C-alpha cells in the first residue's frame, strides 16, 4: 500500500517471513513495556486518530485491554509500537534495532492492516458522495481480518483497538458512523465470539447496538433499571442461599450473579417473541466448581431444589460449542415461579469463556494448553486449533461448506490472499495469483483485455505474484483478447484454474466462430447457385432439423454435413414415371430440338443424337476426360467423369440408367469452356493467393471462384477455373506446384 503519512515509507514484511519470525511469539525483554511507552510517547503523544481520539490515550487503553484478557507485557508493549510506526521514516529498521525483529514484524503487519481498512473506509465514503452498503463493508472488513489472521496477535490487537474505539465514542457521547458500528457488531464481535473471548464479545455487542439502535437500547436499559434494586436483592438472596447449600453438600462452589447484556436480551425478545419480563437471563447466576464431576453434582442438586424448565437445558460440556465454549445451562423456577438462568462450569471453563483464545494463545503466553476441545501438545498444535476457528468463522459467514475433516486449517488459510481493487473492493485469490488472475476474477472482459498492471501505484510485470493487502490496478485495452502465452505454465501468468478455463473458452469460441463463418459462406454460395437467395437461413436450418442457422453452419464448416442434402431439399421432388413415359419424354424433347443443334457442353449420347445433357457439378468433367452418362428423371442425361465416386454409387444402385456418351466437336475452336476445381495445399504466407492466381492468369485460364482456409499455418485453397481442354490443366498444375510454399496441386 502507498503510505498514508509522509513518514511511513518502509515496505511491510510478507506473511511467510512473518509467520516464521513469530513462530515462538514475542520474546520477553527486560522492561519492554516501559521502554515501548517511553519510545512511543514523544511520537504519538500529541497526535489524533481519524476518530478524534488522542493516539497516546488509545494506545494506553489498548494495552490495558490486552492485559485484561491475559496478554503478556510484550503484547502490551507491541500496542505502543504499532501506533509509533505511522510516525517513523524507516519503522521496521528502527523498531527492529531497538526491540528485535519479532516486534518489528508484528508492528508492521498490524499497521498495514490498519492502513488497508482506513483506505477502504475512505474510498467507500469518497468524494463522489457514494457510500457502500453495510453488508459490503462488513464483508470487506471480514476478508481483511482473515487476510492478516496468519499472525493471531494482529487479530488480538485489532479486537482490542476496536473495543477501545467503541468505548471512546460512548464516553465522548459522540455518534459513531453507522458503517463502523455495523462492522463492530457483525464482524469484530462475531470474531471475538468465534475465538471465545466473551468479555470482549458482550461489551462490543452492547456498545455497537447502542449506536445502531439508540432508542431500543435506552428502552431496554430503562426496563432493566426500573426494578433493578428489587431484582438485585432477589438475585443476591438466591445467590447466597445457593452457595451456602452447595457448600453444605460438599461442593466447593463459588456462585456469582451474571452480568445482564442488553443486546442479548433484545435478541431473545425478538427471536422468541417474548415480553421483557419473560426473558430468562434477566435473572441469572453462575456456579463455578473445581471439577467436571462437581458440575453435574451441582446440577443434580439444583434440579432437586427448583422446578427445571426441561426444554431450556443445554449440556455444552458433553457437546462444546464450535468455539470451544463449555458449560451447563439450565432454567429453573424459584419459589415465586420466576425463571432463573443458572450456568455451571469449572474454573478452567470460566477462564476460557471470559478470555477464549487470549487465555492460552499459541505464542509464548500459550504453553501447551488445550483450545476448543483440542489438547495441544505443542505451540504449533495450539495455533492450528485457533486457525481452525478462524476458518470456521469465515465459512459460517460466507455460507461455504465446512472444511473437510482433518483438513489443515493453517494450509487452507494460507492458500488464499486478499487484495483490493482501486475502489477498495476485496478480491479473494489463490496464493501466488497474478494480475491476470485478478482481472479475470473481477470480470471476464477485463481479463481478456488485460495488458499491464500497477501494484500500489507502481508498474510491475504481469506475472508478478500478488500479496495480501496490495491495491491492484489493471491496465486494459479497449478491445482484444488474451494471448496463448498466458496458458504456458512456465511463464507463470495464470495460477487460477477458473482464469485458465476462461482463456481456453475464448480461443475455443474464436475457432468456433471461424468454423461457422466457413459454413455460412458455403451455404450462401449454394443458395446463390440454386437461385434461392431469398430463403431465410434460420428457416432453412429448421427444415433440415437444426435449432438455428449457426448449428447448421458449424456442421457444414466441419465437413460433417453434406451440401447435397441442402440441394435435395431445395429441388422439388421428381415424379416417378414409367419407362414408357420416360422414352416418350425423350422423343418429345428430340422433336423439339434441332437435329443439327449442339448439345450443352458438346456431349453426344451414343445411339441417341442431340439428347438433353448437363455436366455433373460433383466432378465437373471437361474434354478429354473419360465420361459416362446417367439418365435422370426429368433433367435429361447427367454427364460424369468415369472416375467420379458419385457416379459409381449411381451405377451400383441404378445400373440400367447408365448410358454411353462421348465428347462432340465444338462449333468453333475454343468456343466452349468448362469449369473445373483445383485443390492446392501450401504453407500459408503473405502473397500466396496472389502468386497462384498470377499463374492461372499467365496461362490464360479464367478463375471464377476461390475458397481459402488456413489452419495452423497450412493454407487449403480451392480454385474454380475455366478450361477448354483438361489435358492442358496438368501442365498448369505443374507450374502451380513450383510456386514458393506450395506442397500439392491437383484437380478435384
C-alpha positions in Angstrom: 0.0 0.0 0.0 1.1 3.6 -0.5 1.9 5.3 2.7 -0.9 7.4 4.1 1.5 9.6 6.0 4.6 11.5 4.9 6.9 9.5 7.2 5.8 5.8 6.8 7.9 4.6 3.9 9.2 1.2 4.8 7.9 -1.8 2.9 5.8 -4.2 5.1 7.1 -7.8 5.5 5.5 -10.7 3.7 3.3 -13.2 5.5 5.6 -16.1 5.0 8.5 -14.3 6.7 6.2 -13.0 9.4 4.9 -16.4 10.3 8.5 -17.8 10.5 9.6 -14.8 12.6 6.8 -15.1 15.1 6.6 -18.8 15.5 7.7 -18.6 19.1 5.9 -15.3 19.9 7.3 -12.1 21.3 10.4 -12.6 23.4 10.1 -11.3 26.9 12.6 -8.4 27.2 13.7 -6.6 30.3 11.3 -3.6 30.8 9.9 -4.0 27.3 6.7 -2.3 28.2 8.3 0.7 29.9 10.8 1.1 27.0 8.0 0.9 24.4 6.0 3.6 26.3 9.0 5.8 26.5 9.8 5.3 22.8 6.3 5.9 21.6 5.1 8.9 23.8 7.2 11.6 22.0 5.9 10.4 18.6 2.2 10.0 19.3 1.6 12.0 22.5 0.0 14.9 20.6 -1.3 13.0 17.6 -5.0 12.2 16.9 -6.7 9.3 15.1 -9.4 9.7 12.4 -12.0 9.3 15.2 -10.6 12.3 17.0 -9.2 10.3 19.9 -5.7 11.0 21.1 -3.3 8.3 19.8 -1.4 8.0 23.1 -4.6 7.6 25.1 -5.8 5.0 22.6 -2.5 3.0 22.8 -2.7 3.1 26.6 -6.2 1.8 26.6 -5.4 -1.0 24.1 -2.5 -2.1 26.3 -4.9 -2.3 29.3 -7.5 -4.3 27.3 -4.7 -6.8 26.3 -3.7 -7.1 29.9 -7.3 -7.7 30.9 -7.6 -10.6 28.5 -4.3 -12.2 29.5 -1.8 -10.6 27.1 1.8 -10.5 28.2 3.8 -7.4 28.8 5.4 -8.0 25.4 2.0 -7.9 23.8 1.1 -4.7 25.6 4.4 -3.2 24.5 3.6 -4.0 20.9 0.4 -1.9 21.1 2.5 1.3 21.5 4.9 0.3 18.7 2.1 -0.2 16.3 0.9 3.4 16.6 4.5 4.7 16.5 5.1 3.1 13.1 3.0 5.8 11.4 5.5 8.5 12.6 8.8 6.9 11.7 10.8 7.3 8.4 12.0 3.7 8.5 9.8 2.0 11.1 10.9 -1.6 10.5 14.5 -0.8 10.8 14.1 1.4 13.8 11.9 -0.9 15.8 13.9 -4.0 14.9 17.1 -2.3 16.1 15.5 -1.2 19.4 13.2 -4.2 20.2 14.0 -7.0 17.8 12.7 -8.4 14.5 9.6 -10.0 16.1 8.3 -6.7 17.5 9.1 -5.0 14.2 7.2 -7.7 12.1 4.1 -7.5 14.4 4.1 -3.7 14.4 4.4 -3.5 10.6 1.8 -6.2 9.9 -0.7 -4.6 12.2 0.0 -1.1 10.7 -0.5 -2.5 7.2 -4.0 -3.9 8.2 -4.9 -0.5 9.8 -4.0 1.3 6.6 -5.9 -1.1 4.3 -9.0 -0.7 6.5 -8.6 3.1 6.6 -8.2 3.3 2.8 -11.3 1.1 2.2 -13.3 3.2 4.6 -12.2 6.4 2.9 -13.0 5.1 -0.6 -16.3 3.7 0.5 -17.4 7.1 1.6 -15.4 9.1 -1.0 -15.8 12.5 -2.5 -18.5 11.4 -5.0 -20.8 11.0 -2.1 -21.5 7.3 -2.6 -21.5 5.0 0.4 -21.0 1.3 0.2 -23.8 -0.9 1.8 -23.2 -2.0 5.3 -23.3 -5.6 4.1 -20.5 -4.9 1.6 -18.4 -3.0 4.2 -18.9 -5.9 6.6 -17.7 -8.4 4.0 -14.7 -6.3 3.2 -13.6 -6.0 6.8 -14.1 -9.7 7.5 -12.0 -10.6 4.5 -9.2 -8.2 5.5 -9.1 -9.6 9.0 -8.9 -13.1 7.6 -6.1 -12.0 5.2 -4.0 -11.0 8.2 -5.1 -13.8 10.6 -1.9 -15.8 9.9 -0.5 -13.9 12.9 -3.1 -14.2 15.6 -1.5 -11.4 17.6 -2.5 -9.0 14.8 -6.1 -10.1 15.2 -6.0 -9.6 19.0 -4.5 -6.1 18.6 -7.3 -5.1 16.2 -10.0 -6.5 18.5 -8.6 -4.5 21.4 -8.3 -1.4 19.3 -11.9 -1.6 18.0 -13.2 -2.2 21.6 -11.4 1.0 22.7 -12.8 2.9 19.8 -16.3 1.9 20.8 -15.6 2.9 24.4 -14.2 6.3 23.2 -17.4 7.2 21.2 -19.6 6.1 24.2 -17.6 8.1 26.7 -17.5 11.2 24.4 -21.2 10.8 23.7 -20.5 11.1 20.0 -22.5 9.3 17.3 -20.4 6.5 15.8 -20.5 6.2 12.0 -23.2 3.6 11.1 -20.8 1.6 9.0 -18.2 1.3 11.8 -20.9 0.3 14.3 -22.3 -2.3 11.9 -18.9 -3.9 11.3 -18.2 -3.8 15.0 -21.4 -5.8 15.7 -21.3 -8.1 12.7 -17.5 -8.7 12.3 -15.4 -7.8 15.3 -18.0 -9.1 17.9 -18.5 -12.3 15.9 -14.8 -12.8 15.6 -14.5 -12.4 19.4 -17.3 -14.9 19.8 -15.6 -17.4 17.4 -12.4 -17.0 19.4 -14.4 -17.4 22.6 -13.5 -14.1 24.1 -16.8 -13.4 25.8 -15.6 -10.5 27.8 -14.9 -8.5 24.6 -17.9 -10.0 22.7 -20.5 -8.9 25.2 -19.2 -5.4 25.5 -18.7 -4.9 21.8 -22.3 -6.1 21.1 -23.8 -3.8 23.7 -21.9 -0.7 22.6 -22.4 -1.4 18.9 -26.2 -1.9 19.5 -26.3 1.3 21.5 -25.1 3.3 18.4 -27.1 1.3 15.8 -30.5 1.4 17.7 -30.2 4.0 20.4 -34.0 4.2 21.1 -34.3 0.4 21.6 -31.2 0.4 23.7 -32.4 3.1 26.0 -35.8 1.4 26.3 -34.4 -1.9 27.5 -31.9 -0.2 29.7 -34.8 1.7 31.4 -36.7 -1.5 31.9 -33.7 -3.1 33.5 -33.2 -0.1 35.7 -36.9 0.2 36.8 -36.9 -2.8 39.2 -33.1 -3.1 39.5 -32.9 -2.8 43.3 -35.7 -5.3 43.9 -34.4 -7.7 41.3 -30.8 -7.5 42.5 -31.9 -8.1 46.1 -33.8 -11.2 45.0 -30.9 -12.5 42.9 -28.5 -11.8 45.8 -30.7 -13.8 48.1 -30.8 -16.7 45.7 -27.0 -16.5 45.2 -26.1 -16.6 48.9 -28.6 -19.4 49.6 -27.4 -21.5 46.7 -23.7 -21.1 47.5 -24.3 -22.0 51.2 -26.4 -25.1 50.3 -23.9 -26.3 47.8 -21.1 -26.0 50.3 -23.2 -28.0 52.8 -23.4 -30.7 50.1 -19.6 -30.8 50.0 -19.4 -29.0 46.7 -16.8 -26.1 46.9 -18.8 -23.7 44.7 -18.5 -20.0 44.0 -21.8 -18.5 43.0 -21.9 -15.2 41.2 -24.6 -13.0 39.7 -24.2 -13.0 35.9 -24.0 -9.6 34.1 -27.0 -8.5 32.0 -26.3 -7.8 28.4 -28.8 -5.6 26.6 -28.1 -6.9 23.1 -28.5 -10.5 24.3 -31.9 -9.6 25.9 -33.1 -7.9 22.8 -32.1 -10.8 20.6 -34.0 -13.2 22.8 -37.1 -10.9 22.9 -37.1 -10.7 19.1 -36.1 -14.3 18.4 -38.7 -15.8 20.7 -41.3 -13.0 20.5 -41.1 -12.7 24.3 -42.0 -9.7 26.5 -39.2 -8.3 28.7 -40.3 -10.0 31.9 -40.2 -13.4 30.3 -36.6 -13.2 29.2 -34.9 -15.8 31.4 -31.4 -14.3 31.7 -32.6 -11.1 33.3 -32.2 -13.1 36.5 -29.1 -15.2 36.2 -26.5 -17.0 38.3 -23.2 -18.6 37.5 -21.8 -21.5 39.6 -18.1 -22.2 39.4 -16.8 -25.5 40.8 -13.5 -27.3 40.8 -14.2 -30.3 38.6 -16.5 -31.6 35.8 -18.0 -34.1 38.2 -18.9 -31.2 40.6 -20.7 -29.5 37.7 -23.1 -32.4 37.3 -23.4 -33.0 41.0 -24.4 -29.3 41.5 -26.8 -29.5 38.5 -28.5 -32.5 40.1 -28.9 -30.7 43.4 -30.2 -27.5 41.7 -32.8 -29.5 39.8 -33.9 -31.2 43.0 -34.4 -27.9 44.8 -36.1 -25.9 42.0 -38.5 -26.7 39.2 -36.5 -27.1 36.0 -37.7 -25.9 32.6 -36.8 -29.1 30.8 -36.8 -27.7 27.2 -34.3 -25.0 28.2 -31.5 -27.3 29.3 -28.2 -27.4 27.3 -25.1 -29.5 28.0 -22.2 -27.7 26.4 -19.7 -29.8 28.5 -20.6 -33.1 26.7 -21.0 -31.2 23.4 -19.0 -28.0 23.4 -19.8 -25.1 21.1 -17.8 -24.7 17.9 -15.5 -22.2 19.5 -14.7 -24.4 22.5 -17.2 -23.0 25.0 -18.1 -25.4 27.7 -20.8 -25.0 30.4 -24.1 -26.4 31.7 -27.1 -24.1 31.1 -30.4 -24.7 32.8 -33.5 -22.6 33.5 -35.4 -23.2 36.8 -38.3 -21.5 38.5 -37.8 -20.3 42.1 -40.5 -20.4 44.9 -42.3 -17.4 43.4 -42.4 -19.0 39.9 -39.9 -16.6 38.4 -37.5 -18.0 35.8 -33.8 -18.0 36.8 -30.9 -19.0 34.4 -28.1 -20.9 36.1 -24.8 -21.7 34.4 -22.4 -24.3 35.9 -18.8 -24.6 34.9 -15.2 -25.3 36.2 -12.7 -22.5 36.7 -10.9 -23.5 33.5 -14.1 -23.4 31.5 -14.8 -20.0 33.0 -11.4 -18.7 32.1 -11.9 -19.8 28.6 -15.5 -18.4 28.4 -14.2 -15.0 29.5 -10.9 -14.8 27.6 -11.1 -17.6 25.0 -8.0 -17.9 22.8 -6.5 -15.0 24.7 -6.3 -17.2 27.8 -3.9 -19.6 26.1 -2.9 -18.4 22.7 -0.3 -20.2 20.6 2.7 -18.0 21.4 4.9 -17.6 24.5 1.8 -17.0 26.6 0.2 -20.2 25.5 2.5 -23.0 26.6 0.7 -26.3 25.6 -2.8 -25.6 27.0 -5.7 -27.0 25.0 -8.1 -24.9 23.0 -11.6 -25.6 21.6 -11.6 -29.1 23.0 -8.2 -29.8 21.4 -5.4 -30.9 23.7 -2.4 -29.1 22.3 0.9 -31.0 22.7 2.9 -28.1 21.2 2.6 -24.4 20.4 2.1 -25.4 16.7 -0.9 -27.6 17.6 -2.4 -24.8 19.7 -2.0 -22.3 16.9 -3.6 -24.7 14.4 -6.6 -25.1 16.8 -7.2 -21.4 16.7 -6.7 -21.2 13.0 -9.4 -23.8 12.6 -11.8 -21.5 14.5 -10.9 -18.6 12.1 -11.5 -20.8 9.1 -14.8 -22.0 10.5 -15.9 -18.4 11.3 -15.1 -17.4 7.7 -17.1 -20.2 6.3 -20.0 -19.7 8.7 -20.4 -16.1 7.4 -19.8 -16.9 3.7 -22.2 -19.8 3.7 -19.5 -22.1 2.3 -19.1 -25.8 3.1 -17.2 -26.7 6.2 -13.6 -27.7 5.9 -13.0 -31.4 5.4 -12.5 -33.5 8.5 -8.8 -33.3 9.4 -8.0 -30.5 7.0 -5.0 -28.4 7.8 -6.6 -25.0 8.7 -3.2 -23.3 8.5 -2.7 -24.5 5.0 -6.3 -23.7 4.0 -6.0 -20.1 5.2 -2.6 -19.6 3.7 -3.6 -20.9 0.3 -5.5 -17.6 -0.2 -4.7 -14.0 -0.4 -6.9 -10.9 -0.4 -6.1 -7.8 -2.5 -8.0 -4.6 -3.2 -9.4 -3.0 -6.3 -8.8 0.7 -6.8 -12.4 1.2 -5.4 -11.4 -0.8 -2.2 -13.4 -3.9 -3.0 -11.7 -7.0 -1.6 -10.9 -9.8 -4.1 -10.0 -13.3 -2.9 -7.4 -15.2 -4.9 -5.3 -18.3 -4.6 -1.8 -17.9 -3.2 0.6 -16.9 -6.0 -2.1 -15.4 -8.2 -1.1 -12.7 -10.7 -2.7 -9.6 -12.0 -4.1 -11.6 -14.9 -5.9 -13.9 -12.4 -7.1 -10.8 -10.6 -8.5 -9.3 -13.8 -10.4 -12.5 -14.7 -11.8 -12.7 -11.1 -13.1 -9.1 -11.4 -14.7 -9.6 -14.8 -14.1 -11.9 -17.8 -13.9 -9.0 -20.2 -11.3 -7.2 -18.1 -9.2 -10.4 -18.1 -9.3 -10.7 -21.9 -8.2 -7.1 -22.3 -5.6 -7.0 -19.5 -2.3 -5.6 -20.8 -0.5 -4.2 -17.8 -0.8 -3.8 -14.0 0.1 -1.3 -11.2 0.6 -2.7 -7.7 0.3 0.0 -5.1 0.8 2.6 -7.9 4.0 1.0 -9.3 4.2 -0.7 -12.7 5.2 -4.4 -12.5 5.3 -7.3 -14.9 2.1 -9.2 -15.4 3.5 -12.4 -13.9 4.3 -10.7 -10.5 2.8 -12.7 -7.7 0.3 -10.6 -5.7 0.5 -10.2 -1.9 -2.1 -9.6 0.8 -3.4 -6.1 1.1 -2.0 -4.8 -2.2 -4.1 -2.5 -4.4 -4.2 -3.8 -7.9 -5.0 -1.6 -10.9 -5.4 -3.3 -14.2 -4.4 -1.5 -17.4 -6.7 -2.8 -20.1 -7.0 -2.3 -23.9 -10.3 -1.1 -25.3 -10.8 -4.3 -27.1 -8.9 -7.5 -27.8 -8.3 -10.9 -26.4 -5.9 -13.0 -24.4 -2.6 -14.3 -25.5 -1.9 -18.0 -25.9 1.3 -17.4 -23.8 -1.0 -17.0 -20.8 -1.6 -20.7 -20.9 2.1 -21.5 -20.8 2.7 -22.6 -17.2 6.4 -21.8 -17.5 5.7 -18.1 -17.9 3.6 -18.0 -14.7 1.0 -15.6 -15.9 -2.0 -17.6 -14.7 -2.5 -19.6 -11.5 -6.2 -19.7 -11.1 -7.9 -22.7 -12.7 -11.0 -20.6 -13.3 -9.0 -17.9 -15.2 -7.2 -20.6 -17.3 -10.6 -22.0 -18.2 -11.8 -18.6 -19.4 -8.8 -18.2 -21.6 -9.3 -21.6 -23.2 -13.0 -20.8 -23.7 -12.1 -17.6 -25.5 -9.8 -19.4 -28.0 -12.4 -22.2 -28.4 -15.0 -19.6 -29.2 -12.7 -18.0 -31.8 -12.2 -21.3 -33.5 -16.0 -22.0 -33.5 -16.7 -18.5 -35.0 -14.3 -19.3 -37.9 -15.9 -22.7 -38.4 -19.4 -21.1 -38.5 -18.1 -18.4 -40.9 -16.8 -21.0 -43.4 -20.1 -22.9 -43.1 -22.1 -19.8 -43.7 -20.1 -18.9 -46.8 -20.6 -22.4 -48.3 -24.3 -22.4 -47.7 -24.8 -18.9 -49.1 -22.8 -19.8 -52.3 -25.0 -22.9 -52.7 -28.2 -20.8 -52.4 -26.8 -18.4 -55.0 -26.2 -21.2 -57.5 -29.7 -22.5 -56.9 -31.3 -19.1 -57.1 -32.7 -19.3 -53.6 -31.0 -16.3 -52.0 -34.4 -15.0 -50.7 -34.7 -18.0 -48.4 -34.2 -17.2 -44.7 -31.3 -19.1 -43.3 -32.9 -19.9 -40.0 -35.9 -21.3 -41.8 -33.7 -23.5 -43.9 -31.9 -24.8 -40.8 -35.2 -25.7 -39.1 -36.4 -27.5 -42.2 -33.1 -29.5 -42.0 -33.7 -30.4 -38.4 -31.4 -27.8 -36.7 -32.3 -25.4 -33.9 -30.8 -22.5 -35.7 -28.6 -21.4 -38.6 -25.4 -21.3 -36.6 -25.8 -25.0 -35.7 -26.1 -25.8 -39.4 -23.1 -23.6 -40.4 -21.0 -25.3 -37.7 -21.5 -28.8 -39.1 -21.1 -27.6 -42.7 -17.9 -25.8 -41.7 -16.6 -29.0 -40.0 -17.5 -31.0 -43.2 -19.9 -33.1 -41.1 -23.0 -32.1 -43.1 -23.2 -32.5 -46.9 -24.3 -29.6 -49.0 -26.0 -32.2 -51.2 -28.6 -32.7 -48.5 -29.5 -29.0 -48.9 -29.6 -29.3 -52.7 -32.0 -32.2 -52.4 -34.2 -30.1 -50.1 -34.2 -27.1 -52.4 -35.1 -29.0 -55.6 -38.7 -30.2 -55.9 -39.4 -33.9 -55.7 -39.4 -35.5 -59.1 -42.4 -37.6 -60.0 -41.9 -41.3 -60.5 -42.6 -42.2 -64.2 -42.7 -45.4 -66.1 -40.0 -46.4 -68.7 -42.6 -45.9 -71.5 -43.3 -42.4 -70.2 -39.6 -41.7 -69.9 -39.0 -42.7 -73.6 -42.0 -40.7 -74.7 -40.5 -37.6 -72.9 -37.2 -38.2 -74.6 -38.8 -38.4 -78.1 -40.7 -35.2 -77.4 -37.6 -33.4 -76.4 -35.8 -34.7 -79.5 -38.6 -33.5 -81.7 -38.4 -30.0 -80.1 -34.7 -29.6 -80.6 -32.9 -29.0 -83.9 -31.3 -32.2 -85.2 -28.2 -30.1 -86.0 -28.0 -28.1 -82.8 -25.1 -28.7 -80.5 -25.9 -30.1 -77.0 -24.8 -28.3 -73.9 -21.1 -29.0 -73.4 -20.9 -30.6 -76.9 -21.7 -34.0 -75.5 -23.2 -36.7 -77.7 -25.3 -39.6 -76.4 -24.2 -42.7 -78.3 -27.2 -44.0 -80.3 -29.5 -41.1 -79.5 -28.4 -37.8 -81.1 -28.9 -34.4 -79.5 -30.4 -35.7 -76.2 -30.6 -33.0 -73.4 -27.4 -33.3 -71.3 -25.9 -31.5 -68.3 -22.4 -31.6 -66.8 -22.4 -33.0 -63.2 -21.3 -30.4 -60.6 -19.8 -33.0 -58.4 -16.9 -33.9 -60.7 -17.0 -31.1 -63.3 -15.9 -33.1 -66.4 -14.1 -31.5 -69.3 -12.6 -32.8 -72.5 -10.8 -35.1 -73.0 -11.9 -36.8 -69.6 -13.4 -40.3 -70.0 -17.1 -39.7 -69.3 -20.3 -41.7 -68.7 -23.9 -40.7 -68.7 -26.8 -41.3 -66.3 -30.4 -40.8 -67.2 -32.1 -38.6 -64.6 -35.8 -38.2 -64.0 -36.9 -35.1 -65.9 -33.5 -33.5 -66.4 -32.0 -35.4 -69.3 -28.6 -37.1 -69.0 -26.1 -36.1 -66.3 -22.5 -36.4 -67.5 -19.9 -37.6 -65.0 -16.3 -38.3 -65.2 -15.8 -42.1 -65.4 -13.7 -42.0 -62.1 -16.4 -40.0 -60.2 -17.3 -41.5 -56.9 -20.9 -40.3 -57.1 -21.2 -41.9 -60.5 -20.0 -45.3 -59.1 -22.8 -45.1 -56.4 -25.4 -44.4 -59.1 -24.0 -47.3 -61.2 -24.4 -49.7 -58.2 -28.0 -48.5 -57.4 -29.4 -47.9 -60.9 -27.1 -49.5 -63.4 -29.9 -49.7 -66.0 -29.9 -45.9 -66.3 -26.2 -45.7 -67.3 -25.6 -45.0 -70.9 -22.5 -44.3 -73.1 -21.6 -40.8 -74.0 -18.7 -39.0 -75.7 -17.5 -35.5 -76.4 -18.7 -34.0 -79.6 -17.0 -31.5 -81.8 -17.3 -27.8 -80.8 -18.6 -25.4 -83.4 -15.6 -23.2 -83.3 -12.1 -23.6 -81.9 -12.0 -22.9 -78.1 -15.7 -21.9 -78.3 -16.7 -23.9 -75.2 -15.1 -23.6 -71.8 -15.6 -26.0 -68.8 -15.3 -25.2 -65.1 -13.0 -27.5 -63.1 -11.9 -27.4 -59.5 -8.3 -27.3 -58.4 -7.2 -28.1 -54.8 -4.0 -26.5 -53.6 -2.2 -27.2 -50.2 0.6 -24.8 -49.2 2.4 -23.2 -46.3 0.5 -20.1 -45.5 2.3 -16.8 -46.2 1.7 -13.3 -47.3 1.1 -13.0 -51.1 0.4 -16.7 -51.6 -3.1 -16.3 -53.1 -1.7 -13.6 -55.4 1.2 -15.7 -56.7 -1.0 -18.7 -57.5 -3.7 -16.5 -59.2 -1.0 -15.0 -61.4 -0.1 -18.5 -62.7 -3.6 -19.0 -64.0 -3.7 -15.5 -65.5 -0.5 -16.0 -67.4 -1.7 -19.4 -68.7 -4.9 -17.7 -69.9 -7.2 -19.6 -67.5 -10.1 -17.6 -66.1 -10.5 -18.1 -62.3 -14.2 -17.8 -61.5 -14.2 -18.9 -57.8 -11.8 -19.2 -54.8 -12.2 -20.7 -51.4 -9.4 -20.5 -48.8 -8.9 -21.7 -45.3 -5.8 -21.5 -43.1 -5.3 -24.0 -40.2 -2.2 -23.9 -38.0 0.0 -22.3 -40.8 -1.3 -24.5 -43.6 -3.4 -23.0 -46.3 -6.1 -25.1 -48.1 -7.3 -23.5 -51.3 -9.9 -24.5 -54.0 -9.8 -22.6 -57.3 -12.6 -23.0 -59.9 -11.1 -22.3 -63.3 -12.5 -22.4 -66.9 -10.6 -24.7 -69.4 -11.2 -25.8 -72.9 -9.0 -28.8 -72.6 -8.5 -30.7 -69.3 -5.3 -32.2 -70.6 -3.7 -28.8 -70.6 -4.6 -28.3 -67.0 -2.0 -30.9 -65.9 0.8 -28.6 -67.3 -0.6 -25.6 -65.5 -0.8 -27.5 -62.2 2.9 -28.4 -62.6 3.7 -24.6 -62.7 1.5 -24.0 -59.6 3.5 -26.7 -57.7 6.6 -24.7 -58.4 5.2 -21.6 -56.5 7.0 -21.0 -53.2 5.4 -22.8 -50.3 3.0 -24.9 -52.4 3.0 -28.6 -51.3 0.5 -30.1 -53.7 -1.8 -29.0 -56.5 -4.3 -31.4 -58.1 -7.6 -31.5 -59.8 -10.5 -32.4 -57.6 
